[in-house]
Amino acid sequence: MLYIHIKMPREAIDQFEIDTNIKEEKLSDMLANVLRSQMGKGTDDSTPSEVDVFEVEITIDLSFDNIHVKSNTGNKGLTTGIIMFVNQKIRERMSDE
């Protein structure tokens, strides 16, 4: 089972933290797969949670091609936006190396 745990301070989004068991060079591709899996799941008009730190937990079971995303954001669009932001920052870091 693979996992990605993202913690992002609401007031300092560039200071996000990632805990994962995925190799760094594969992380961006895996996040892109997660984003593709969320496409077409509809809109979410829920009000985002008022928390100081957003947390997104992603688990990936490759044996069943199962991706599960759980968060404390209160809004699926916000959760997807956090994943997109983190993936973009990872890609930027990789291109700077």
RALINWO-V789940 format. One record per backbone hydrogen bond with DSSP energy under -1.0 kcal/mol. NH is the residue of the N-H (numbers start at 1). CO is the residue of the C=O. E is the energy in kcal/mol with one decimal. If there is no record, write none. Layout:
nh co e
NH CO E
NH CO E
//
This chain:
nh co e
2 60 -2.8
4 58 -2.4
5 19 -2.8
6 56 -3.0
7 17 -2.4
8 54 -3.0
10 52 -3.2
15 12 -2.3
17 7 -2.7
19 5 -2.4
21 3 -1.3
26 23 -1.9
30 26 -2.0
31 27 -2.6
32 28 -2.2
33 29 -1.9
34 30 -2.1
35 31 -2.5
36 32 -2.3
37 33 -1.9
41 38 -1.3
49 73 -3.9
51 49 -1.1
54 8 -3.0
56 6 -2.4
57 70 -3.7
58 4 -3.0
59 68 -2.6
60 2 -2.6
61 66 -3.0
64 61 -1.2
66 61 -2.2
68 59 -2.8
70 57 -2.8
72 55 -1.7
79 75 -2.1
80 76 -2.6
81 77 -2.3
82 78 -2.4
83 79 -2.1
84 80 -2.6
85 81 -2.6
86 82 -2.6
87 83 -2.5
88 84 -2.4
89 85 -2.3
90 86 -2.3
91 87 -2.4
92 88 -2.3
93 89 -2.3
94 90 -2.3
95 91 -2.1
96 92 -1.4
//
